[in-house]
Amino acid sequence: MLDQETQQALFDLRCHWQDAYYITYSGGAWNASPFIDRDAVLTAGSPAELRTRMQNDYAARAMASGATAARWAGYSST
């Protein structure tokens, strides 16, 4: 059973990133896999570190695709 703080951090990450990443916590490791590339796994030691890794990964994928981050996520940038 996860403690209250860990549950809240997991809930917060999922609320903000659930459309782009599958997020888990197990044995002290925070993990996220982009839905478009489930073989890729981002791992971190804290929820803040995972959030930063997801932000960087999200931006890098958007740049690699030649789209703005908003368009890459399926939102209109207009």
N, C-alpha and C positions, 0 to 999 in steps of 0.2 A: 504494500500500500504506500502510495506517495504521500509525503507530508503536504500540508496546506500551501506552503510557499512554492513548492515544486509544481503542484497541481495548478496554481494560479499562473505561474510562469508559462507552463505548457498551454493552458487555455489562452493566454494573451498572444503567444506566438501563433497558435492555430487561428485565432480570430483574424489576425492581420495577414497571414501568409497561406491560409488553407486553399486558396485558389491556384497557387503556384507550386507549393511544396507539401510533401507528406512528412510530418514532423513527429518524432518520437523521443522518448527519454527512457533509458534503461541502464541500470548499473552505474550511474554517475555520468553517462555519456549522452549528450544532446545530439540528435541526428536529424538531418533533413535531406530528402531526395526530391529533385525537381520532377514534376509530373511528366515533363516532356523528355526526361532522360533518367529513368528509374535506376540505371546502373551507376549513376553518379551519386555519391553520398558525401554530404558535408558533415563533419563531426566537430564538436566543440565541448569544452569543459564547463560552460555556463550558458544560460539562456541569452545573455547579452552578447557573448562571443558568437553564438549561433546566429543571432539576428544580424550581426555585422557580416558574417560569412554569406548569409542569404542575400543581403543587400548587394554585396560585391558580386556574387554569382549572378544575380538577377540582372545587374547592370552590364556585366560582361557578356551575358547571353544576348541582351538587347543590342549591344554594340556589334557583336559578331553577326547578328542577323541583319544589320543595317537599318534597324527600326529604333524608334524611341522606346524607352522602357514601357511607356503607357500603351503604345501600339503593340509591342511584343506581348503584353498581358491581355490583349484583346479589347482594350479600351480605345475610344476615339480620342485623338489629341486635339480635336477642333473645339 
